[in-house]
Amino acid sequence: MTATFPTLPGAEPRLYALVPCAGTGSRSGSFNPKQYEPVAGQPLVAHTLAALAQVTRLTATLVVLAPDDLQFEDDLPGLAGDRLWLAKVGGATRAESVANGLNELRARGAQPHDWVLVHDAARCLLRPEWVDRLIDACQEDEVGGLLALPVADTLKAEEPGTAGRVAATVNRQGKWAAQTPQMFRLGLLAPALAGAGEQVTDEASAVEALGHSPKLVRGEFENFKVTYPGDFHLAERLLATTRRGAELRAMLPARDFAQAQQFYEDLGFTREFAQSNLAGFKLGQAAFLLQDAFDPLRAQQTVMHLTLDDIATFWQHLQRQGVAARYGVTIEPPQQRPWGLIDMTLTDPSGVLWRIAQRLEMPQ
């Protein structure tokens, strides 16, 4: 079965995000609703909303809060605005909160043919490009769809009443784990939820109950739902690797821009980008900018300090590359210093001095 929602001439369907944020988070092991638990220095839901804010095709995001919620505006002050709406209309279940949110969208001008992307507040590692992938796949579809992942693990069915004994192995072929956002037209999703029973746990299953077949759009492992205590630690680690905060980089001069870029690649740095007069380089967590500009005094007065896990291996790499002879630079081998470090020095082709040290283990 398919659904059709004619669009009035000149009235292209709009896209709204709806984030149910009225739960108590009872499985997270916290006294605080899990959407407000700190992750990487911010409330969990703040990461979710920051990702949605970067999806430029969304007209607005509606956050559905519990009627007595006072914490959102305390923890995320001043966030509401033209593209972020708040509504304290949350219900006792997710389906009720979403249904009430749809009514709020109608009151704010949303039409039956408009798309609504429902996303879990607790999927805080969402990325804008995943949302765009879903929109691209579904905006011309007659039903809509959801992000999901093919099941990779072997599935076991539990024998009822056995306290965790296996009854059977379930064939995982063709099985997908549902994620969010889930994207459906308001005029389809509202009646689907109105007729949903208690067994319905997401928007797609409510739409399926009406006889429709939502589209499966491949998601990502990182788009998991923070549910149990250990999930917070995993989310924090993943956010630390994917969402960097403030970053400081030195800018180094280059007498010969092309030669300097090749020099640093031969040292083992990765060139992140190169423009007409600027290039970025990175080695582990260390990074700097190389500029196609040269001032001898500035170069001679610039000193860079780099720590490595294994300076001996780095030294052997320089010898194999023949860096000193190829570039006519001075390289001093690693030495034990009176102040406790094992370090070495090298000068780049422009005269910038690098002190490179073996990393010291921090005392326990």
N, C-alpha and C positions, 0 to 999 in steps of 0.2 A: 504494500500500500504506500502511496506517496501523498504528499500534501501540497496544495498550491495556494499561494497568497499573492494575488495580483497587486502590482505596484502602480499607484497613480502616476500619470505622466508628470515628469519633473520631480518626482519624490523618490529618490534612490533610497533603498533600505539603509538604515543607520545601524551601527554596531554598539552595543552596550556590554560592559562587564558587570557581573553581579557576584559579590563576594559574601556568602553567608558567614557571619562572624559573631554568632550568638551562642555558640556552644560553651560548655563548661570544661571540656578537655579532661574528663574524668580518668581516661586511660593513660594520661601523660605523667601521672604520679606527682602532680603539682597542686598546691592549694589555689594557685592563680590560674584563670583560664589560659590555656596554652597559647592562644593567639597573642597574649601580652607577655609571655615569657621572653627574657632577653636572649637573643642569638646574635653573636658577633657585634655586641654593643647596642643593638636596637631591638624593640619588640618584634617578635616573629612576623606579625602581619605587616610591619613596615617594609620588610624586604619584598613581600608579595605585592604590595601596592606600588612600590617603586618600579617593579618590572612592568606592571600594567600601565603605569604612567608613560612608559616609553613606547607604547604601541599607539602610534599616531592615528591609526584608523578608528580607534575607539572614540565615540562621542563623549562618553563619560563612564565612570566606574561607580556603581552603587554598592556601599558597604551596609549590610543588614546587621544591625546590632540588637542585643536584647533590650526590651523596654526599659529596664533599670540600669543599663550600662552607663557608668560614669567614667570608666577607665580610659576609653579610647581617646577622648579629648584631653585627658590628663597626660597620657603617655605620648600622644601624637598631636600636640597642640598646633592649631593653625593649618592643618593639612586639608581640611575640607575647602572646596572652592568650585570653580566653574566646571572642572572635569572630575572632581571627586565629591560624591554626594553621600550623605549619611542618612539612615532611616532607622529609627528604633522600633522596628516592627517584627523582630525575630519571634519565632514560634517555638513550640516544644520539640519539634523535629526539624531536620534539615529540609525535608520537603515542604514543611509549613513555612519555614523561613524564606525559602526560595519563592514559594507562591506569593507570600506577602510582599516580597521584593518586586515581583512582577507587577503587582497592583500599584506599587509605588512608582515604578517606571511608567505605567500607563498614566498615572496622575501627573507625571512630569512631561507627558507628550509623546511617549513611545507608542508606536502603531503595531498592529498584528504582524505586518510583514517585516518589522525590524528584527535584527538578530540579537540574541542575548547569549553571552559567553559566561557560563557559571563556573567559578573557580574556587577551590578550597583555600581558605585563608592559610591553612597549615602547609600548603605546598609552596614553601617560601623560597625555593631555589629556581622558581620559574624564570625563564628568559624571554625577552620580547620576540626573538626570532622563532621560538616555538609557537607562540600565539599567532604570529604572522603565517606560519606554516599551516596551522589549523584553518585560519581565515581563507587562505588561498585555496585550500582543498575543499572547503564547504560552502563558500559564498554563492556558488552557482548550483549547489546541490538542492534537490527537492525536499530533503529531510533535514540534513545537518549531520553532525558527527562529533567525535571526541578524540582527544589524544589517548593513546593506549600503547602497551608494549606486549609483543608476543611472549608468552610464558616460556622461560628457559629452564626452570627447575622441574624436577619430577614431582608430580602431584600425588598426594596420598589422601584417601578418604578415611575418616575415623569411624570405627565401629561404635554406634550409639551405646552409651552406658558402660563403656569399658575404660574410662579414664585415660584415653590417649592411646588405644591400640589400633593398629592399621586394619581396616576392613578390605581395602583394595587400592591398587595403583590406578590412577585416573589418566587416561590418554590425554597428553597435553597438546596433541596436534590440533591446530586451529584455535587454541585457547589464548585469550588476550587479557592482560590486567588493565582495567580501566583507570585512566587518570583524568585530570581536568586541565584546562577548560573543556567544557562540553557545550557545544554551540548549536542552538536551535532557535527558530523563529518564535517570537513571543506568542503569536496566535496558535502555535502548535504546543508549546511547552506548558502554557497555562492550563488548558483542558487536560493535558496528560497528567499533570500533577494533581489536578482536582479529582481525577479518578484513580489515583495511585493508592495501592494498599500498603500495609505496614512492611511488606517484603521488599518494597522498592527502596533502594539505597542510593541511587543516583538518578540524574535527569534522563540519561539514555534508557535506563530500564523502564522509566515511566512512559517514554515515547514508544519503546518496543511493545509495551502492553496495549497500545492502540493499534498495533499491527504494522508499525513502520520499522525500517531497517537502517539505523544510523550508520554513518561511514566511520570506519576505523582509520585514524591518521596516526602514523607512528610517532610515539613520544620519545622520551629520554629517561634513562635510569635515574638521573639526578632529580627528576621531577617527582620525587616520592613525597608521601604525606607524613609529616612529623606527627607521630601518634604515641610512641612509647618513650620512656626516659632516655634510652640509648640513642634515639633518633636525634635528640637535640645536639648531642656531641658530634654525630656524623654531619648534621647540617652545618654546624659551626666550622668544622674542618673543610667542608666543601666550599662554603662561602669564602673562607680565607684564601682559597686558591683561585676562585673565579671572580670575586668582586673586590678589587683592590681599593683601598682608600687613598689618602694623600700619598704622593710619591715625590721624592727629591732626587734630581739628577744633576750631576756636574756637567758643564759644557766645555769640551776640550777643543783647542784650536788645531787646525790641520794645515800644514804648509803645502802638502800635495794631497788633495782630498781623496783621490782615487787610491793612491798608495797607502794612505793612512787607513782607509777602510779595509784593504786587503791585509794590512799588518795585523789589525785587531781580529780579523777572521782567522788568520794563521795562529794567533795566540790561543784561540779556542772560543772567542766570543761569538755569539749569534747576532747577525745583523737583522734587527726587527723591521726596519724600514729604511729607505734611502730616497731623499728628495734632491732637488737641484743643489741645495747648499747645506743640507742637514741630514744626518743619519743617526739612527738609534741602535745601540748595542747592549747585549745582555749576556750575563754568565751567572747562572743560578739566580740568586736574588739581587745580584749587583747589576747596575745599569748606568749608562751615561749617554750623552749626546755628543756627536762629533760635528764640528762646524767648519764649513769651507771658508775659513778666515784665519789669518795668521798675524800674530804680534810676537816677535822674539822675546820681549821682556815678559809678556804674559805667560808664554810657554815655559820659560825658565823658572818662573815663580809658582807653577802649578805642580802640586804633589798629590798623587792618588794613592790610597791605601786599600789593599784588597786582601781578604783572608780566604784561605782555601782549606779544604779538608785534607788534601794530600799534596803538599808542595813538591815532594820528590817526583811524583808522577808528572806534575806540571813542568818541572825542570827537564825531565827526560823528553817530554813533548817538544820543548823549545829546541833542544839539541837535535832531535830527529828532523825538525822543520828547517834547521839551519837559519834561524831567525836573525841571529847577530850578523852573519856574513851577508845574507840576502838584503838586509835593510841598512847595514852600516851603523847599527845601534850598539850601545854598551849594555851588556848583561852581566851581572855579578851572581855567581851561584849561591845557593842557600848556605847560610852560616848560623851558628848558635850565637846569639847576641848576649851581652852582659845583662841586659834587662829582662832576659828570660824567653824571648821569642826566637824561633828559627825563621829567618826571613831572607829575602833576596831583593835585588833592585834591578830594574831595567828602565831604559829611556826610550820613548817612542821616536819615530822619525822626525817629529816636530820639536823634540826637546822636553816633553812632559815626563817627569820622573814618577815611576810606579814603585812603591814598596809593597812586596807581596809576602805575606806571612802565613805560617802554618797555624791553623785554628787551635786555640787552647781549649781544653775541656773545662767546662765550668765546674767548680767544686760542688759536690752533692750536699 
